[in-house]
Amino acid sequence: MQHTTAHHHQSHNHQVSVNFPEASPPTLTPRRRGCGCTLSILALLLVLLFLTLLALESPFIALENSRIQARMRAAPYRRDPPPTTTAEAIILGLWDERKSITSLQLIVCISLALGIDETHVAVMPEGSYFYKVTIVHEGAWVLEAVNSDGSLFLDALNAQATRFGAQIVISHLARREDAPPTSPPP
């Protein structure tokens, strides 16, 4: 039995010798980015640059808008009661130095500069870009607003008129409809 046991022992110790060559792991070939990927990365960078510039510029835009709004704000003239139908009509003369504004545009500019209703303003062209302006239903406060020294009316009016490429000058001071016309002092 000894023989069989030894033989049995030998027969179970089989060694399989298979010679597999040791292979190195496969190498990755560098992949080139496609055109679409490159363009999308470039577009993303440009969008980020644009948003950064917009964020940096927004305080300056807000400052400029507030300055423009301050210039265009209707001057705080009205201290009297609201418009009445019994108020006397006020007449004044205006001239556009740049010869570019129309009667309708001037109505809009005057109503915004004084803070009044557009239907209360009538503008009649008198030739060579001179205009006769009639303001009704507003009262005597318009006389003070237009004629007083250091008045903001002309600044507010020209701030509005620059939108239309105009530069307005008062050719005749504001007066009641029945008073004779007067020119502003030089």
C-alpha positions as CSV (number, residue, x, y, z in Angstrom):
1,M,0.0,0.0,0.0
2,Q,2.8,2.1,0.4
3,H,3.4,2.0,-3.2
4,T,-0.1,3.0,-4.0
5,T,-0.1,5.8,-1.5
6,A,3.1,7.2,-2.8
7,H,1.9,6.8,-6.3
8,H,-1.4,8.4,-5.4
9,H,0.5,11.2,-3.8
10,Q,2.5,11.7,-6.9
11,S,-0.4,11.5,-9.2
12,H,-2.2,14.3,-7.4
13,N,0.7,16.7,-7.5
14,H,0.3,17.5,-11.1
15,Q,1.8,20.7,-12.1
16,V,0.6,22.3,-15.2
17,S,3.3,24.3,-16.8
18,V,1.7,26.7,-19.2
19,N,4.0,29.5,-20.3
20,F,2.0,32.6,-20.8
21,P,4.1,35.6,-21.7
22,E,3.6,38.4,-19.2
23,A,1.9,41.1,-21.2
24,S,2.1,44.7,-20.2
25,P,-1.2,46.6,-19.7
26,P,-2.6,48.1,-22.9
27,T,-1.5,51.7,-23.4
28,L,-4.1,54.4,-24.0
29,T,-3.6,56.3,-27.2
30,P,-4.0,60.0,-26.6
31,R,-7.4,61.1,-27.9
32,R,-7.6,64.3,-29.8
33,R,-10.4,66.7,-28.8
34,G,-12.9,67.0,-31.5
35,C,-13.8,70.4,-33.1
36,G,-17.1,70.5,-31.4
37,C,-15.5,70.1,-28.0
38,T,-12.9,72.8,-28.6
39,L,-15.6,75.2,-29.9
40,S,-17.8,74.5,-26.9
41,I,-15.0,75.2,-24.5
42,L,-14.1,78.4,-26.3
43,A,-17.8,79.5,-26.3
44,L,-18.0,78.8,-22.6
45,L,-14.9,80.9,-21.9
46,L,-16.2,83.8,-24.1
47,V,-19.6,83.7,-22.2
48,L,-17.8,83.8,-18.9
49,L,-15.6,86.7,-20.1
50,F,-18.7,88.6,-21.3
51,L,-20.5,88.0,-18.0
52,T,-17.5,89.1,-16.0
53,L,-17.2,92.3,-18.1
54,L,-20.9,92.9,-17.7
55,A,-20.6,92.5,-13.9
56,L,-17.7,94.9,-13.8
57,E,-19.4,97.5,-16.0
58,S,-22.8,97.5,-14.4
59,P,-21.9,99.9,-11.6
60,F,-20.7,102.4,-14.2
61,I,-23.9,101.9,-16.3
62,A,-26.0,102.5,-13.2
63,L,-24.1,105.7,-12.4
64,E,-24.5,107.0,-15.9
65,N,-28.2,106.2,-15.9
66,S,-28.7,108.0,-12.6
67,R,-26.8,111.1,-14.0
68,I,-29.0,111.1,-17.1
69,Q,-32.1,110.6,-15.1
70,A,-31.2,113.5,-12.8
71,R,-30.7,115.7,-15.8
72,M,-34.0,114.7,-17.4
73,R,-36.1,114.7,-14.2
74,A,-38.9,117.2,-14.4
75,A,-37.9,120.2,-12.3
76,P,-39.9,120.5,-9.1
77,Y,-41.8,123.6,-10.1
78,R,-45.3,122.9,-9.3
79,R,-46.2,124.4,-5.9
80,D,-49.7,125.5,-6.9
81,P,-52.8,123.3,-6.9
82,P,-53.3,120.9,-9.8
83,P,-54.2,122.2,-13.3
84,T,-57.5,124.1,-13.7
85,T,-59.5,125.1,-16.7
86,T,-59.6,128.7,-15.5
87,A,-55.8,129.2,-15.5
88,E,-54.6,131.8,-17.9
89,A,-52.7,130.6,-21.0
90,I,-48.9,131.2,-20.9
91,I,-47.0,132.0,-24.1
92,L,-43.3,131.7,-24.7
93,G,-40.9,131.6,-27.7
94,L,-38.3,129.0,-28.3
95,W,-35.7,128.4,-31.0
96,D,-33.7,125.3,-32.0
97,E,-30.1,126.2,-32.6
98,R,-29.4,122.9,-34.3
99,K,-32.6,123.1,-36.5
100,S,-33.6,119.5,-36.0
101,I,-36.7,119.3,-33.7
102,T,-40.3,119.1,-34.8
103,S,-43.3,120.6,-33.1
104,L,-44.5,117.3,-31.8
105,Q,-41.1,116.5,-30.3
106,L,-41.0,119.9,-28.7
107,I,-44.4,119.3,-27.1
108,V,-43.0,116.1,-25.6
109,C,-39.9,117.8,-24.3
110,I,-41.8,120.7,-22.7
111,S,-44.3,118.4,-21.0
112,L,-41.5,116.2,-19.6
113,A,-39.3,119.2,-18.5
114,L,-42.2,120.9,-16.7
115,G,-43.9,117.7,-15.6
116,I,-47.3,118.6,-17.2
117,D,-49.8,116.9,-19.4
118,E,-48.9,116.9,-23.1
119,T,-52.4,118.1,-24.0
120,H,-51.8,121.3,-22.1
121,V,-49.0,122.3,-24.5
122,A,-49.4,123.6,-28.0
123,V,-46.5,124.5,-30.3
124,M,-46.9,126.5,-33.5
125,P,-43.9,126.7,-35.8
126,E,-43.1,130.3,-36.9
127,G,-40.4,129.5,-39.5
128,S,-36.6,129.0,-39.3
129,Y,-37.1,126.7,-36.3
130,F,-38.7,129.4,-34.1
131,Y,-41.7,128.1,-32.2
132,K,-44.5,129.8,-30.3
133,V,-45.5,127.7,-27.3
134,T,-48.8,128.0,-25.5
135,I,-49.3,126.3,-22.2
136,V,-52.9,126.1,-20.9
137,H,-54.6,125.0,-17.7
138,E,-51.4,125.3,-15.7
139,G,-51.3,128.8,-14.1
140,A,-48.7,131.3,-13.2
141,W,-46.1,128.9,-11.8
142,V,-45.0,128.3,-15.4
143,L,-44.0,132.0,-15.7
144,E,-41.7,131.6,-12.6
145,A,-40.4,128.2,-13.8
146,V,-39.4,129.6,-17.2
147,N,-38.4,133.2,-16.4
148,S,-36.6,133.0,-13.0
149,D,-32.8,133.4,-12.9
150,G,-31.0,130.1,-12.2
151,S,-34.1,128.2,-13.4
152,L,-33.6,124.5,-14.2
153,F,-36.3,124.7,-16.9
154,L,-33.9,125.3,-19.8
155,D,-31.5,122.6,-18.5
156,A,-34.4,120.1,-18.2
157,L,-35.8,121.1,-21.6
158,N,-32.4,120.7,-23.3
159,A,-31.8,117.3,-21.6
160,Q,-35.0,116.1,-23.2
161,A,-34.3,117.8,-26.5
162,T,-30.9,116.2,-26.9
163,R,-32.7,112.9,-27.6
164,F,-33.8,114.6,-30.8
165,G,-30.5,116.3,-31.6
166,A,-31.8,119.7,-30.6
167,Q,-30.4,122.6,-28.6
168,I,-33.2,124.9,-27.4
169,V,-32.9,128.6,-26.6
170,I,-35.6,130.8,-25.2
171,S,-36.4,133.5,-27.8
172,H,-39.2,135.2,-25.9
173,L,-39.7,135.0,-22.2
174,A,-42.9,133.4,-20.8
175,R,-45.8,135.8,-20.5
176,R,-49.5,135.8,-20.0
177,E,-51.4,135.6,-23.3
178,D,-52.6,139.2,-23.1
179,A,-49.1,140.7,-22.3
180,P,-46.7,142.0,-25.0
181,P,-43.8,139.6,-25.9
182,T,-40.4,140.3,-24.4
183,S,-37.0,138.9,-25.4
184,P,-34.6,137.5,-22.8
185,P,-31.7,139.6,-21.7
186,P,-28.5,138.9,-23.6
